[in-house]
Amino acid sequence: MTRREWLCGAAASRVGERRPNVVLVVADDLGSADLSLYGCGDIRTPRIDSIGASGVRFTHFYANAPECSPTRTALLTGRYQQRVGGLECAIGVGDVGRYDDAEWLQKRGELGLPATEATLPQTLKRAGYATGCFGKWHLGYPEKFWPVRHGFDESFGILGGNADYFTHREEDGRPVLYHNTKMVERKGYITDLIGQAAVEWLKRQQGQPFLMYVAFTAPHTPIQDPDGLEPAKGTAPWRQGDRKVYAKMVERMDARVGDILGQLGRMGAAENTIVIFISDNGADPNGSNGRLRGRKGSLWEGGIRIPCLMRWPGALPGGKDVEQVGITMDLMPTLLAAAGARAPRKLDGVNLLPVLRGQRQPFARTLFWRFKRAERVRKAVREGDLKLVIDQGQEELHDLGADEFEVRDLPRAPDRARLKALLAAWEKDVMAPRLRPFRSTPG
């Protein structure tokens, strides 16, 4: 973060003479075309839409990865997840490493986000913020990786990537619902429980600015009807591919977001709270990425382009579309600038507030992705409108300005060579120190 960006953020934070609260809401596997505000016709999301209608809607926002754990790592650290090591794909059910680096770390009890990493909640907590985490964690099963080790005062939710919405157990039957460091049992649909815990925590906040991270498991699989509980079984059937049930899951999440927004209003905090809503990656086959190519797990636009809505009354314009290219790791420096808090280290993300407030014109970005799972390695780089994708050794080059849906592969050898060189240099730069005993070269 530059001094100019920090000063802009500090000035912004004086709106209302108080540091802003932050509510950061993350959906799980929600597609870029699964919200009404992004053109969805069969799912009603008026509460989520209201965030963008009264704030800004990004039209070119990216996830740091096409899966859960890596994107969440970048979100909380403000840096490329590759710098941490072992978190380039989702951690498997029951603490399973799904590619070589992750397997090596898991065998040593090190698969997760180390508490030594400087995170958004740690940084804001040191700046005087109360911090709460509600919902999906997915950044490590061992206790040393849990939310309370990363600066959260309170946490409630599941440890892993998903769980049955009614039993709160993973596919192998393991219970994974925790309050702080204790396993708990609760009755109810997990989307409702997450929303209720968040609202109850908000009710206890008085005077002190707060950061609340709400990570819903919806609409990640299993696809289960919120109203489909079968009492004799204690759960609801799994409905993979059932779009109507998927829609009900998204709408139930929308209702809980409405509860959170309503509580902010009742406690007089709405005007001084930054509310952000994003997804962690593109949709799986249950959701919709519209006409974008690809889906979750791929580095085509459908795998990494996500919805992003942000409101901050009085500090950001209302009802504005933002064409600035953004990415998950930008949220940490943006929020630190808004809070007038100094970044704990050099971040890869950038502060977007000057663009959002009209103090700076949108600018070109050079962004990188690398995704690993088993033997698969997928890489991509976007420089301005040019995007090179290397998928299992197969290369395609696209001009997103003229070909947003990645249909035409450009035969421009000089551009390919330059982008491949940029990608190689980036891989060398982000190589994780903790992987050096295992991996001597980047990539």
C-alpha positions as CSV (number, residue, x, y, z in Angstrom):
1,M,0.0,0.0,0.0
2,T,1.5,3.4,-1.0
3,R,1.5,6.4,1.3
4,R,-1.0,8.2,-1.0
5,E,-3.4,5.2,-0.9
6,W,-3.1,5.0,2.9
7,L,-3.9,8.7,3.2
8,C,-6.9,8.4,0.9
9,G,-8.2,5.5,3.0
10,A,-7.6,7.4,6.3
11,A,-9.5,10.4,4.9
12,A,-12.3,8.1,3.8
13,S,-12.4,6.5,7.3
14,R,-13.3,9.8,8.8
15,V,-16.7,9.8,7.2
16,G,-19.0,10.1,10.2
17,E,-16.0,10.8,12.4
18,R,-15.8,7.1,13.3
19,R,-13.9,4.2,11.8
20,P,-16.2,2.1,9.7
21,N,-17.5,-1.3,10.8
22,V,-17.0,-4.1,8.2
23,V,-19.4,-6.9,7.3
24,L,-17.8,-9.3,4.8
25,V,-20.2,-11.9,3.4
26,V,-18.9,-14.8,1.3
27,A,-21.2,-17.2,-0.6
28,D,-19.8,-20.7,-1.5
29,D,-19.8,-21.7,-5.2
30,L,-22.3,-19.0,-6.2
31,G,-22.1,-18.3,-9.9
32,S,-21.5,-15.0,-11.5
33,A,-25.1,-15.2,-12.9
34,D,-26.9,-16.5,-9.8
35,L,-28.0,-13.1,-8.5
36,S,-30.9,-11.0,-9.8
37,L,-28.6,-8.0,-10.0
38,Y,-26.3,-9.9,-12.3
39,G,-29.2,-10.9,-14.6
40,C,-30.5,-14.1,-13.0
41,G,-34.1,-14.7,-13.8
42,D,-35.1,-17.7,-11.7
43,I,-33.6,-16.7,-8.3
44,R,-34.8,-13.8,-6.2
45,T,-32.1,-12.1,-4.2
46,P,-33.5,-8.7,-3.2
47,R,-31.5,-8.3,0.1
48,I,-28.2,-9.2,-1.5
49,D,-29.1,-7.0,-4.5
50,S,-29.7,-4.1,-2.2
51,I,-26.0,-4.0,-1.3
52,G,-25.2,-3.2,-4.9
53,A,-28.3,-1.1,-5.6
54,S,-27.3,1.3,-2.7
55,G,-23.6,0.9,-3.4
56,V,-21.4,-0.4,-6.2
57,R,-21.5,-3.5,-8.4
58,F,-18.3,-4.8,-9.8
59,T,-18.6,-6.2,-13.4
60,H,-15.1,-7.6,-13.6
61,F,-14.2,-9.0,-10.2
62,Y,-12.2,-12.2,-9.8
63,A,-11.6,-14.9,-7.2
64,N,-8.0,-15.6,-6.5
65,A,-8.7,-19.3,-7.3
66,P,-11.4,-21.5,-8.7
67,E,-11.9,-23.3,-5.4
68,C,-12.5,-22.6,-1.7
69,S,-9.4,-22.7,0.5
70,P,-7.0,-20.8,-1.8
71,T,-9.5,-17.9,-2.3
72,R,-10.1,-17.7,1.4
73,T,-6.4,-17.6,2.1
74,A,-6.0,-14.7,-0.3
75,L,-9.0,-12.9,1.1
76,L,-7.7,-13.0,4.7
77,T,-4.0,-12.3,3.9
78,G,-4.3,-9.8,1.0
79,R,-1.6,-11.8,-0.9
80,Y,-1.4,-14.5,-3.4
81,Q,-2.2,-17.8,-1.6
82,Q,0.9,-19.4,-3.2
83,R,3.1,-17.4,-0.8
84,V,1.6,-19.6,2.1
85,G,2.1,-22.9,0.4
86,G,-0.1,-26.0,0.2
87,L,-3.3,-24.1,-0.3
88,E,-3.6,-24.0,-4.0
89,C,-6.8,-26.2,-4.0
90,A,-9.4,-27.0,-1.4
91,I,-8.4,-29.0,1.6
92,G,-10.0,-32.4,1.3
93,V,-12.6,-33.8,3.7
94,G,-11.0,-34.9,7.0
95,D,-7.7,-33.0,6.4
96,V,-6.6,-34.5,3.1
97,G,-3.9,-32.9,0.9
98,R,-5.0,-33.1,-2.7
99,Y,-1.7,-32.4,-4.5
100,D,2.0,-33.1,-3.7
101,D,2.8,-29.9,-1.7
102,A,-0.4,-30.3,0.4
103,E,0.2,-34.0,1.0
104,W,3.7,-33.2,2.2
105,L,2.5,-30.6,4.6
106,Q,-0.5,-32.7,5.8
107,K,1.9,-35.6,6.8
108,R,3.7,-33.0,9.0
109,G,0.5,-31.6,10.6
110,E,1.0,-28.3,8.7
111,L,-1.8,-28.3,6.2
112,G,-3.6,-25.0,6.9
113,L,-3.2,-21.3,7.2
114,P,-0.4,-20.7,9.8
115,A,-1.2,-18.3,12.6
116,T,2.1,-16.6,11.8
117,E,0.5,-15.2,8.6
118,A,-0.6,-11.6,9.0
119,T,-4.3,-11.5,8.4
120,L,-7.2,-9.0,8.1
121,P,-8.8,-9.9,11.5
122,Q,-5.4,-9.8,13.3
123,T,-4.6,-6.4,11.8
124,L,-8.0,-4.9,12.6
125,K,-8.0,-6.4,16.1
126,R,-4.7,-4.6,16.8
127,A,-6.4,-1.4,15.5
128,G,-9.1,-1.8,18.1
129,Y,-11.7,-3.7,16.3
130,A,-14.0,-6.5,17.7
131,T,-13.8,-9.5,15.3
132,G,-16.3,-12.3,14.7
133,C,-16.2,-15.3,12.2
134,F,-19.4,-17.1,11.3
135,G,-19.8,-20.0,8.9
136,K,-17.3,-22.0,6.8
137,W,-13.6,-21.9,7.7
138,H,-11.8,-24.4,5.4
139,L,-8.3,-23.2,6.3
140,G,-7.2,-26.1,8.4
141,Y,-8.5,-28.9,10.6
142,P,-5.9,-28.8,13.4
143,E,-6.8,-26.4,16.2
144,K,-3.7,-24.3,15.6
145,F,-5.2,-23.1,12.3
146,W,-8.7,-22.2,13.6
147,P,-10.3,-18.8,13.5
148,V,-9.5,-17.9,17.1
149,R,-5.8,-18.3,16.2
150,H,-6.1,-15.7,13.5
151,G,-7.5,-12.8,15.5
152,F,-11.2,-13.6,15.7
153,D,-12.7,-13.0,19.1
154,E,-15.5,-15.4,18.4
155,S,-16.3,-18.0,15.8
156,F,-19.1,-20.4,14.9
157,G,-19.3,-22.7,12.0
158,I,-17.9,-25.7,10.2
159,L,-14.2,-26.5,9.9
160,G,-14.1,-28.1,6.4
161,G,-15.4,-27.4,3.0
162,N,-19.0,-28.5,3.3
163,A,-21.4,-30.5,5.5
164,D,-24.9,-31.8,5.5
165,Y,-27.1,-28.8,6.0
166,F,-29.2,-30.5,8.7
167,T,-26.8,-32.9,10.5
168,H,-23.7,-30.6,10.1
169,R,-21.6,-33.6,9.4
170,E,-19.1,-34.2,6.5
171,E,-19.5,-37.0,4.0
172,D,-17.6,-39.4,6.1
173,G,-19.9,-38.8,9.1
174,R,-17.5,-36.6,11.0
175,P,-19.2,-33.8,13.0
176,V,-17.6,-30.4,12.2
177,L,-19.7,-27.7,13.8
178,Y,-17.7,-25.7,16.3
179,H,-18.2,-22.7,18.6
180,N,-14.8,-21.2,19.2
181,T,-12.7,-24.3,20.1
182,K,-15.5,-26.6,21.2
183,M,-17.6,-29.0,19.1
184,V,-21.3,-28.2,19.4
185,E,-24.6,-29.7,18.3
186,R,-27.4,-27.5,17.0
187,K,-30.7,-28.2,15.4
188,G,-31.5,-26.4,12.2
189,Y,-30.5,-25.6,8.6
190,I,-26.9,-24.4,8.7
191,T,-27.6,-21.3,6.6
192,D,-30.1,-20.2,9.3
193,L,-27.7,-21.1,12.1
194,I,-24.9,-19.0,10.6
195,G,-27.2,-16.1,10.1
196,Q,-28.6,-16.3,13.6
197,A,-25.2,-16.5,15.2
198,A,-24.0,-13.4,13.2
199,V,-27.1,-11.4,14.2
200,E,-26.7,-12.4,17.9
201,W,-23.1,-11.3,17.8
202,L,-24.0,-8.0,16.3
203,K,-26.5,-7.3,19.1
204,R,-23.6,-7.5,21.6
205,Q,-21.4,-4.9,19.8
206,Q,-21.4,-1.5,21.5
207,G,-19.1,1.4,20.8
208,Q,-16.1,-0.6,19.5
209,P,-15.8,-0.8,15.7
210,F,-16.2,-4.4,14.4
211,L,-15.2,-6.8,11.6
212,M,-17.7,-9.6,11.0
213,Y,-16.8,-12.3,8.5
214,V,-19.9,-14.3,7.5
215,A,-19.0,-17.3,5.2
216,F,-22.1,-19.2,4.2
217,T,-21.8,-22.7,3.0
218,A,-24.6,-22.1,0.6
219,P,-25.1,-22.9,-2.2
220,H,-22.2,-25.5,-2.1
221,T,-23.2,-29.1,-2.3
222,P,-25.0,-31.1,-0.9
223,I,-28.0,-29.5,-2.6
224,Q,-30.7,-29.7,0.1
225,D,-34.1,-28.1,0.3
226,P,-34.2,-25.7,3.4
227,D,-37.8,-26.9,3.8
228,G,-37.2,-30.6,3.0
229,L,-36.3,-32.0,6.4
230,E,-37.4,-35.6,6.8
231,P,-37.8,-36.0,10.6
232,A,-37.3,-39.7,10.6
233,K,-33.9,-39.3,8.9
234,G,-32.9,-36.1,10.5
235,T,-31.9,-34.5,7.2
236,A,-33.2,-33.8,3.7
237,P,-32.4,-35.7,0.4
238,W,-29.4,-34.6,-1.6
239,R,-30.7,-33.1,-4.9
240,Q,-27.6,-32.7,-7.2
241,G,-28.6,-30.9,-10.3
242,D,-32.0,-29.7,-9.0
243,R,-32.1,-26.0,-10.0
244,K,-35.3,-25.3,-8.1
245,V,-33.8,-26.6,-4.8
246,Y,-30.6,-24.7,-5.6
247,A,-32.6,-21.5,-6.0
248,K,-34.3,-22.1,-2.7
249,M,-30.8,-22.4,-1.0
250,V,-29.7,-19.1,-2.5
251,E,-32.9,-17.4,-1.5
252,R,-32.6,-18.7,2.1
253,M,-29.1,-17.2,2.2
254,D,-30.6,-14.0,0.8
255,A,-33.1,-14.0,3.7
256,R,-30.3,-14.4,6.3
257,V,-28.3,-11.6,4.6
258,G,-31.5,-9.5,5.0
259,D,-31.5,-10.3,8.8
260,I,-27.9,-9.1,9.1
261,L,-28.7,-5.9,7.2
262,G,-31.8,-5.4,9.3
263,Q,-29.8,-5.7,12.5
264,L,-27.3,-3.2,11.3
265,G,-30.2,-0.8,10.8
266,R,-31.8,-1.5,14.2
267,M,-28.6,-0.8,16.0
268,G,-27.9,2.4,14.1
269,A,-24.8,1.0,12.4
270,A,-25.9,0.8,8.8
271,E,-24.6,4.3,7.8
272,N,-21.1,3.6,9.2
273,T,-20.7,0.0,8.0
274,I,-19.0,-1.3,4.9
275,V,-20.9,-4.3,3.6
276,I,-19.3,-6.5,1.0
277,F,-20.8,-9.6,-0.7
278,I,-18.8,-11.9,-2.9
279,S,-18.5,-15.6,-3.9
280,D,-15.4,-17.6,-3.4
281,N,-15.3,-18.9,-7.0
282,G,-17.5,-19.6,-10.0
283,A,-20.4,-21.9,-10.0
284,D,-20.3,-25.7,-10.1
285,P,-22.8,-27.5,-12.4
286,N,-25.6,-26.6,-10.1
287,G,-25.2,-22.9,-10.5
288,S,-24.9,-20.5,-13.5
289,N,-22.0,-18.5,-14.8
290,G,-24.1,-17.2,-17.7
291,R,-22.3,-17.3,-21.0
292,L,-18.9,-17.3,-19.4
293,R,-16.7,-20.2,-20.3
294,G,-15.9,-22.9,-17.7
295,R,-16.9,-23.4,-14.1
296,K,-15.5,-24.1,-10.7
297,G,-12.1,-25.7,-10.9
298,S,-11.1,-24.1,-14.2
299,L,-9.3,-20.8,-14.9
300,W,-11.6,-19.8,-17.7
301,E,-13.7,-16.8,-16.8
302,G,-16.6,-19.0,-15.5
303,G,-14.3,-20.5,-12.9
304,I,-12.9,-17.3,-11.5
305,R,-15.2,-14.4,-12.3
306,I,-17.5,-13.7,-9.4
307,P,-20.1,-11.3,-8.2
308,C,-18.9,-8.5,-5.9
309,L,-21.2,-5.9,-4.3
310,M,-20.1,-3.2,-1.9
311,R,-21.8,-0.4,0.0
312,W,-20.6,2.3,2.4
313,P,-23.2,5.0,2.7
314,G,-21.8,8.5,2.4
315,A,-18.4,7.3,1.3
316,L,-19.2,5.4,-1.9
317,P,-21.7,6.2,-4.6
318,G,-25.0,4.4,-4.8
319,G,-26.2,2.3,-7.7
320,K,-22.9,2.5,-9.6
321,D,-21.3,-0.2,-11.9
322,V,-17.6,-0.5,-11.5
323,E,-15.6,-1.8,-14.5
324,Q,-12.3,-1.7,-12.6
325,V,-10.7,-5.2,-12.6
326,G,-10.6,-6.4,-9.0
327,I,-9.6,-9.6,-7.2
328,T,-10.3,-11.1,-3.8
329,M,-6.9,-10.1,-2.3
330,D,-7.7,-6.4,-3.0
331,L,-10.3,-6.4,-0.2
332,M,-7.8,-6.5,2.6
333,P,-5.9,-3.4,1.6
334,T,-9.1,-1.7,0.6
335,L,-10.6,-2.3,4.1
336,L,-7.4,-1.4,5.9
337,A,-7.3,1.9,4.1
338,A,-11.0,2.6,5.0
339,A,-10.2,1.8,8.6
340,G,-7.0,3.9,8.6
341,A,-5.0,0.9,9.6
342,R,-1.5,0.2,8.3
343,A,-0.9,-3.0,6.3
344,P,1.2,-5.4,8.4
345,R,3.5,-6.2,5.4
346,K,3.7,-5.7,1.7
347,L,0.4,-6.9,0.1
348,D,-0.2,-8.2,-3.4
349,G,-3.7,-6.7,-3.5
350,V,-4.4,-3.0,-4.0
351,N,-6.6,-0.4,-2.4
352,L,-9.5,0.2,-4.7
353,L,-11.1,3.0,-2.7
354,P,-9.7,5.9,-4.9
355,V,-11.3,4.3,-8.0
356,L,-14.6,3.6,-6.2
357,R,-14.8,7.1,-5.0
358,G,-14.0,8.7,-8.3
359,Q,-10.6,10.0,-7.2
360,R,-8.7,7.8,-9.7
361,Q,-9.6,6.4,-13.1
362,P,-9.8,2.6,-13.6
363,F,-6.4,1.1,-14.3
364,A,-5.1,-2.0,-16.0
365,R,-4.0,-4.9,-13.9
366,T,-1.6,-7.8,-14.3
367,L,-3.0,-10.8,-12.4
368,F,-1.9,-14.4,-12.0
369,W,-3.5,-17.7,-11.1
370,R,-2.2,-21.2,-10.5
371,F,-4.4,-24.1,-9.4
372,K,-3.3,-27.6,-8.5
373,R,-5.2,-30.8,-7.8
374,A,-3.7,-34.3,-8.0
375,E,-1.6,-34.2,-11.2
376,R,-3.5,-31.3,-12.8
377,V,-1.8,-27.9,-13.0
378,R,-3.7,-25.0,-14.4
379,K,-2.2,-21.5,-14.9
380,A,-3.3,-18.1,-16.2
381,V,-2.2,-14.5,-16.4
382,R,-4.3,-11.5,-17.3
383,E,-2.4,-8.4,-18.5
384,G,-4.8,-5.6,-19.4
385,D,-7.3,-7.3,-21.7
386,L,-5.0,-10.1,-22.7
387,K,-5.4,-13.4,-20.9
388,L,-3.3,-16.5,-21.4
389,V,-4.5,-19.8,-20.0
390,I,-2.3,-22.9,-19.7
391,D,-4.5,-25.9,-18.9
392,Q,-2.6,-29.2,-18.6
393,G,0.0,-27.9,-21.1
394,Q,-2.5,-26.6,-23.6
395,E,-2.3,-22.9,-24.2
396,E,-5.0,-20.4,-25.3
397,L,-4.7,-16.6,-25.6
398,H,-7.7,-14.4,-25.6
399,D,-8.5,-10.7,-25.8
400,L,-11.2,-10.2,-23.1
401,G,-12.0,-6.8,-24.4
402,A,-13.2,-8.2,-27.7
403,D,-13.9,-11.8,-26.7
404,E,-15.2,-11.9,-23.1
405,F,-16.4,-15.5,-23.6
406,E,-13.0,-16.8,-24.6
407,V,-14.0,-18.3,-28.0
408,R,-11.2,-17.1,-30.3
409,D,-7.7,-18.4,-29.6
410,L,-5.2,-15.7,-30.8
411,P,-2.1,-16.9,-32.7
412,R,0.1,-14.1,-31.4
413,A,3.4,-15.7,-30.6
414,P,5.1,-12.5,-29.2
415,D,2.3,-11.9,-26.7
416,R,2.2,-15.6,-25.7
417,A,6.0,-15.5,-25.0
418,R,5.8,-12.3,-23.0
419,L,2.9,-13.5,-20.9
420,K,4.6,-16.9,-20.3
421,A,7.7,-15.0,-19.1
422,L,5.6,-12.9,-16.7
423,L,4.0,-16.0,-15.4
424,A,7.4,-17.8,-14.8
425,A,8.7,-14.7,-13.0
426,W,5.6,-14.6,-10.8
427,E,5.9,-18.2,-9.9
428,K,9.5,-17.7,-8.8
429,D,8.5,-14.6,-6.7
430,V,5.6,-16.3,-4.9
431,M,7.3,-19.6,-4.0
432,A,6.4,-20.3,-0.4
433,P,9.4,-20.4,2.0
434,R,7.9,-23.3,4.0
435,L,7.9,-25.5,0.9
436,R,11.6,-25.1,0.2
437,P,12.6,-28.3,2.1
438,F,10.3,-30.2,-0.3
439,R,10.3,-28.2,-3.5
440,S,13.5,-26.6,-4.9
441,T,11.9,-25.0,-8.0
442,P,8.7,-23.0,-8.4
443,G,5.8,-24.2,-10.4
